[in-house]
Amino acid sequence: MAKKGKAKNTKNKAKHSKLMAQKKNRLVSEKELRKIRLKEIIAKSK
């Protein structure tokens, strides 16, 4: 017999993967910002 009702756990999975992608993108952009700031500080100190 087939299940009745909504498919289980599909909305939550989609939401979780979306949030994890956002987190990954944020970390990458923060890493880039850190590199740029360090380069500016090094350039000022020379």
PDB file of N, CA, C and O in Angstrom, chain B, residues numbered from 101:
ATOM      1  N   MET B 101       0.823  -1.198   0.000  1.00  0.00           N
ATOM      2  CA  MET B 101       0.000   0.000   0.000  1.00  0.00           C
ATOM      3  C   MET B 101       0.866   1.261   0.000  1.00  0.00           C
ATOM      4  O   MET B 101       1.872   1.346   0.703  1.00  0.00           O
ATOM      5  N   ALA B 102       0.454   2.214  -0.791  1.00  0.00           N
ATOM      6  CA  ALA B 102       1.183   3.476  -0.868  1.00  0.00           C
ATOM      7  C   ALA B 102       0.844   4.354   0.334  1.00  0.00           C
ATOM      8  O   ALA B 102      -0.217   4.225   0.946  1.00  0.00           O
ATOM      9  N   LYS B 103       1.764   5.238   0.648  1.00  0.00           N
ATOM     10  CA  LYS B 103       1.525   6.168   1.757  1.00  0.00           C
ATOM     11  C   LYS B 103       0.482   7.195   1.361  1.00  0.00           C
ATOM     12  O   LYS B 103       0.364   7.553   0.190  1.00  0.00           O
ATOM     13  N   LYS B 104      -0.263   7.659   2.328  1.00  0.00           N
ATOM     14  CA  LYS B 104      -1.230   8.728   2.083  1.00  0.00           C
ATOM     15  C   LYS B 104      -0.697  10.019   2.696  1.00  0.00           C
ATOM     16  O   LYS B 104       0.058   9.992   3.668  1.00  0.00           O
ATOM     17  N   GLY B 105      -1.093  11.133   2.123  1.00  0.00           N
ATOM     18  CA  GLY B 105      -0.690  12.421   2.679  1.00  0.00           C
ATOM     19  C   GLY B 105       0.549  12.983   2.001  1.00  0.00           C
ATOM     20  O   GLY B 105       0.963  12.520   0.938  1.00  0.00           O
ATOM     21  N   LYS B 106       1.127  13.988   2.635  1.00  0.00           N
ATOM     22  CA  LYS B 106       2.293  14.678   2.079  1.00  0.00           C
ATOM     23  C   LYS B 106       3.536  13.796   2.118  1.00  0.00           C
ATOM     24  O   LYS B 106       3.649  12.890   2.943  1.00  0.00           O
ATOM     25  N   ALA B 107       4.455  14.077   1.216  1.00  0.00           N
ATOM     26  CA  ALA B 107       5.753  13.414   1.248  1.00  0.00           C
ATOM     27  C   ALA B 107       6.490  13.888   2.488  1.00  0.00           C
ATOM     28  O   ALA B 107       6.507  15.081   2.793  1.00  0.00           O
ATOM     29  N   LYS B 108       7.085  12.969   3.185  1.00  0.00           N
ATOM     30  CA  LYS B 108       7.717  13.275   4.464  1.00  0.00           C
ATOM     31  C   LYS B 108       9.111  13.888   4.259  1.00  0.00           C
ATOM     32  O   LYS B 108       9.883  13.441   3.411  1.00  0.00           O
ATOM     33  N   ASN B 109       9.403  14.898   5.037  1.00  0.00           N
ATOM     34  CA  ASN B 109      10.754  15.460   5.139  1.00  0.00           C
ATOM     35  C   ASN B 109      11.267  16.166   3.881  1.00  0.00           C
ATOM     36  O   ASN B 109      12.472  16.387   3.770  1.00  0.00           O
ATOM     37  N   THR B 110      10.414  16.524   2.945  1.00  0.00           N
ATOM     38  CA  THR B 110      10.932  17.177   1.739  1.00  0.00           C
ATOM     39  C   THR B 110      11.132  18.668   1.949  1.00  0.00           C
ATOM     40  O   THR B 110      12.134  19.220   1.496  1.00  0.00           O
ATOM     41  N   LYS B 111      10.211  19.326   2.618  1.00  0.00           N
ATOM     42  CA  LYS B 111      10.339  20.771   2.850  1.00  0.00           C
ATOM     43  C   LYS B 111      11.549  21.057   3.725  1.00  0.00           C
ATOM     44  O   LYS B 111      12.326  21.971   3.446  1.00  0.00           O
ATOM     45  N   ASN B 112      11.704  20.275   4.778  1.00  0.00           N
ATOM     46  CA  ASN B 112      12.799  20.496   5.713  1.00  0.00           C
ATOM     47  C   ASN B 112      14.152  20.298   5.037  1.00  0.00           C
ATOM     48  O   ASN B 112      15.089  21.059   5.279  1.00  0.00           O
ATOM     49  N   LYS B 113      14.253  19.269   4.185  1.00  0.00           N
ATOM     50  CA  LYS B 113      15.516  19.018   3.488  1.00  0.00           C
ATOM     51  C   LYS B 113      15.872  20.189   2.588  1.00  0.00           C
ATOM     52  O   LYS B 113      17.018  20.637   2.555  1.00  0.00           O
ATOM     53  N   ALA B 114      14.871  20.683   1.854  1.00  0.00           N
ATOM     54  CA  ALA B 114      15.110  21.802   0.941  1.00  0.00           C
ATOM     55  C   ALA B 114      15.554  23.037   1.724  1.00  0.00           C
ATOM     56  O   ALA B 114      16.475  23.743   1.315  1.00  0.00           O
ATOM     57  N   LYS B 115      14.895  23.286   2.843  1.00  0.00           N
ATOM     58  CA  LYS B 115      15.228  24.444   3.676  1.00  0.00           C
ATOM     59  C   LYS B 115      16.646  24.309   4.224  1.00  0.00           C
ATOM     60  O   LYS B 115      17.416  25.269   4.223  1.00  0.00           O
ATOM     61  N   HIS B 116      16.979  23.116   4.689  1.00  0.00           N
ATOM     62  CA  HIS B 116      18.298  22.879   5.265  1.00  0.00           C
ATOM     63  C   HIS B 116      19.389  23.063   4.221  1.00  0.00           C
ATOM     64  O   HIS B 116      20.402  23.709   4.488  1.00  0.00           O
ATOM     65  N   SER B 117      19.189  22.497   3.030  1.00  0.00           N
ATOM     66  CA  SER B 117      20.222  22.628   2.005  1.00  0.00           C
ATOM     67  C   SER B 117      20.379  24.085   1.573  1.00  0.00           C
ATOM     68  O   SER B 117      21.485  24.528   1.262  1.00  0.00           O
ATOM     69  N   LYS B 118      19.267  24.830   1.555  1.00  0.00           N
ATOM     70  CA  LYS B 118      19.329  26.258   1.220  1.00  0.00           C
ATOM     71  C   LYS B 118      20.142  27.009   2.268  1.00  0.00           C
ATOM     72  O   LYS B 118      20.994  27.831   1.933  1.00  0.00           O
ATOM     73  N   LEU B 119      19.872  26.720   3.541  1.00  0.00           N
ATOM     74  CA  LEU B 119      20.591  27.393   4.628  1.00  0.00           C
ATOM     75  C   LEU B 119      22.078  27.046   4.607  1.00  0.00           C
ATOM     76  O   LEU B 119      22.924  27.910   4.836  1.00  0.00           O
ATOM     77  N   MET B 120      22.391  25.786   4.333  1.00  0.00           N
ATOM     78  CA  MET B 120      23.797  25.379   4.298  1.00  0.00           C
ATOM     79  C   MET B 120      24.524  26.059   3.137  1.00  0.00           C
ATOM     80  O   MET B 120      25.688  26.436   3.268  1.00  0.00           O
ATOM     81  N   ALA B 121      23.841  26.215   2.008  1.00  0.00           N
ATOM     82  CA  ALA B 121      24.438  26.912   0.866  1.00  0.00           C
ATOM     83  C   ALA B 121      24.704  28.371   1.217  1.00  0.00           C
ATOM     84  O   ALA B 121      25.752  28.916   0.872  1.00  0.00           O
ATOM     85  N   GLN B 122      23.744  29.009   1.910  1.00  0.00           N
ATOM     86  CA  GLN B 122      23.930  30.398   2.340  1.00  0.00           C
ATOM     87  C   GLN B 122      25.145  30.513   3.252  1.00  0.00           C
ATOM     88  O   GLN B 122      25.951  31.434   3.116  1.00  0.00           O
ATOM     89  N   LYS B 123      25.270  29.572   4.181  1.00  0.00           N
ATOM     90  CA  LYS B 123      26.380  29.593   5.134  1.00  0.00           C
ATOM     91  C   LYS B 123      27.708  29.458   4.395  1.00  0.00           C
ATOM     92  O   LYS B 123      28.663  30.178   4.684  1.00  0.00           O
ATOM     93  N   LYS B 124      27.762  28.525   3.436  1.00  0.00           N
ATOM     94  CA  LYS B 124      28.989  28.301   2.682  1.00  0.00           C
ATOM     95  C   LYS B 124      29.377  29.553   1.906  1.00  0.00           C
ATOM     96  O   LYS B 124      30.540  29.955   1.901  1.00  0.00           O
ATOM     97  N   ASN B 125      28.384  30.173   1.244  1.00  0.00           N
ATOM     98  CA  ASN B 125      28.651  31.394   0.481  1.00  0.00           C
ATOM     99  C   ASN B 125      29.129  32.519   1.381  1.00  0.00           C
ATOM    100  O   ASN B 125      30.034  33.270   1.016  1.00  0.00           O
ATOM    101  N   ARG B 126      28.523  32.639   2.561  1.00  0.00           N
ATOM    102  CA  ARG B 126      28.917  33.692   3.496  1.00  0.00           C
ATOM    103  C   ARG B 126      30.363  33.483   3.939  1.00  0.00           C
ATOM    104  O   ARG B 126      31.140  34.437   3.991  1.00  0.00           O
ATOM    105  N   LEU B 127      30.728  32.239   4.259  1.00  0.00           N
ATOM    106  CA  LEU B 127      32.087  31.963   4.706  1.00  0.00           C
ATOM    107  C   LEU B 127      33.102  32.282   3.618  1.00  0.00           C
ATOM    108  O   LEU B 127      34.169  32.824   3.903  1.00  0.00           O
ATOM    109  N   VAL B 128      32.776  31.951   2.373  1.00  0.00           N
ATOM    110  CA  VAL B 128      33.682  32.236   1.262  1.00  0.00           C
ATOM    111  C   VAL B 128      33.866  33.741   1.100  1.00  0.00           C
ATOM    112  O   VAL B 128      34.988  34.216   0.922  1.00  0.00           O
ATOM    113  N   SER B 129      32.764  34.494   1.160  1.00  0.00           N
ATOM    114  CA  SER B 129      32.871  35.943   0.985  1.00  0.00           C
ATOM    115  C   SER B 129      33.620  36.590   2.147  1.00  0.00           C
ATOM    116  O   SER B 129      34.368  37.547   1.946  1.00  0.00           O
ATOM    117  N   GLU B 130      33.424  36.075   3.358  1.00  0.00           N
ATOM    118  CA  GLU B 130      34.160  36.609   4.508  1.00  0.00           C
ATOM    119  C   GLU B 130      35.655  36.342   4.363  1.00  0.00           C
ATOM    120  O   GLU B 130      36.481  37.180   4.723  1.00  0.00           O
ATOM    121  N   LYS B 131      35.991  35.179   3.836  1.00  0.00           N
ATOM    122  CA  LYS B 131      37.396  34.838   3.625  1.00  0.00           C
ATOM    123  C   LYS B 131      38.028  35.813   2.627  1.00  0.00           C
ATOM    124  O   LYS B 131      39.148  36.279   2.832  1.00  0.00           O
ATOM    125  N   GLU B 132      37.302  36.118   1.548  1.00  0.00           N
ATOM    126  CA  GLU B 132      37.786  37.073   0.550  1.00  0.00           C
ATOM    127  C   GLU B 132      37.975  38.462   1.171  1.00  0.00           C
ATOM    128  O   GLU B 132      38.989  39.121   0.938  1.00  0.00           O
ATOM    129  N   LEU B 133      36.986  38.899   1.966  1.00  0.00           N
ATOM    130  CA  LEU B 133      37.093  40.204   2.625  1.00  0.00           C
ATOM    131  C   LEU B 133      38.322  40.261   3.527  1.00  0.00           C
ATOM    132  O   LEU B 133      39.037  41.262   3.552  1.00  0.00           O
ATOM    133  N   ARG B 134      38.557  39.187   4.261  1.00  0.00           N
ATOM    134  CA  ARG B 134      39.703  39.125   5.160  1.00  0.00           C
ATOM    135  C   ARG B 134      41.002  39.283   4.379  1.00  0.00           C
ATOM    136  O   ARG B 134      41.903  40.007   4.803  1.00  0.00           O
ATOM    137  N   LYS B 135      41.097  38.600   3.232  1.00  0.00           N
ATOM    138  CA  LYS B 135      42.296  38.705   2.400  1.00  0.00           C
ATOM    139  C   LYS B 135      42.519  40.140   1.942  1.00  0.00           C
ATOM    140  O   LYS B 135      43.635  40.657   1.996  1.00  0.00           O
ATOM    141  N   ILE B 136      41.431  40.780   1.487  1.00  0.00           N
ATOM    142  CA  ILE B 136      41.528  42.159   0.995  1.00  0.00           C
ATOM    143  C   ILE B 136      41.967  43.095   2.114  1.00  0.00           C
ATOM    144  O   ILE B 136      42.836  43.942   1.911  1.00  0.00           O
ATOM    145  N   ARG B 137      41.369  42.945   3.295  1.00  0.00           N
ATOM    146  CA  ARG B 137      41.732  43.807   4.426  1.00  0.00           C
ATOM    147  C   ARG B 137      43.191  43.615   4.820  1.00  0.00           C
ATOM    148  O   ARG B 137      43.898  44.584   5.096  1.00  0.00           O
ATOM    149  N   LEU B 138      43.642  42.357   4.845  1.00  0.00           N
ATOM    150  CA  LEU B 138      45.041  42.100   5.187  1.00  0.00           C
ATOM    151  C   LEU B 138      45.981  42.746   4.175  1.00  0.00           C
ATOM    152  O   LEU B 138      47.001  43.325   4.550  1.00  0.00           O
ATOM    153  N   LYS B 139      45.637  42.645   2.890  1.00  0.00           N
ATOM    154  CA  LYS B 139      46.473  43.259   1.860  1.00  0.00           C
ATOM    155  C   LYS B 139      46.541  44.766   2.051  1.00  0.00           C
ATOM    156  O   LYS B 139      47.605  45.363   1.887  1.00  0.00           O
ATOM    157  N   GLU B 140      45.404  45.394   2.399  1.00  0.00           N
ATOM    158  CA  GLU B 140      45.386  46.844   2.628  1.00  0.00           C
ATOM    159  C   GLU B 140      46.267  47.220   3.811  1.00  0.00           C
ATOM    160  O   GLU B 140      47.015  48.195   3.752  1.00  0.00           O
ATOM    161  N   ILE B 141      46.175  46.438   4.888  1.00  0.00           N
ATOM    162  CA  ILE B 141      46.980  46.717   6.082  1.00  0.00           C
ATOM    163  C   ILE B 141      48.469  46.577   5.762  1.00  0.00           C
ATOM    164  O   ILE B 141      49.279  47.402   6.184  1.00  0.00           O
ATOM    165  N   ILE B 142      48.819  45.541   5.021  1.00  0.00           N
ATOM    166  CA  ILE B 142      50.218  45.321   4.656  1.00  0.00           C
ATOM    167  C   ILE B 142      50.711  46.463   3.769  1.00  0.00           C
ATOM    168  O   ILE B 142      51.831  46.946   3.937  1.00  0.00           O
ATOM    169  N   ALA B 143      49.871  46.892   2.826  1.00  0.00           N
ATOM    170  CA  ALA B 143      50.252  47.989   1.935  1.00  0.00           C
ATOM    171  C   ALA B 143      50.457  49.284   2.721  1.00  0.00           C
ATOM    172  O   ALA B 143      51.383  50.040   2.425  1.00  0.00           O
ATOM    173  N   LYS B 144      49.618  49.550   3.709  1.00  0.00           N
ATOM    174  CA  LYS B 144      49.757  50.763   4.525  1.00  0.00           C
ATOM    175  C   LYS B 144      51.043  50.733   5.343  1.00  0.00           C
ATOM    176  O   LYS B 144      51.697  51.761   5.518  1.00  0.00           O
ATOM    177  N   SER B 145      51.402  49.564   5.839  1.00  0.00           N
ATOM    178  CA  SER B 145      52.568  49.469   6.715  1.00  0.00           C
ATOM    179  C   SER B 145      53.886  49.618   5.959  1.00  0.00           C
ATOM    180  O   SER B 145      54.917  49.901   6.568  1.00  0.00           O
ATOM    181  N   LYS B 146      53.865  49.434   4.651  1.00  0.00           N
ATOM    182  CA  LYS B 146      55.114  49.560   3.871  1.00  0.00           C
ATOM    183  C   LYS B 146      55.461  50.999   3.579  1.00  0.00           C
ATOM    184  O   LYS B 146      56.475  51.271   2.937  1.00  0.00           O
TER     185      LYS B 146
END
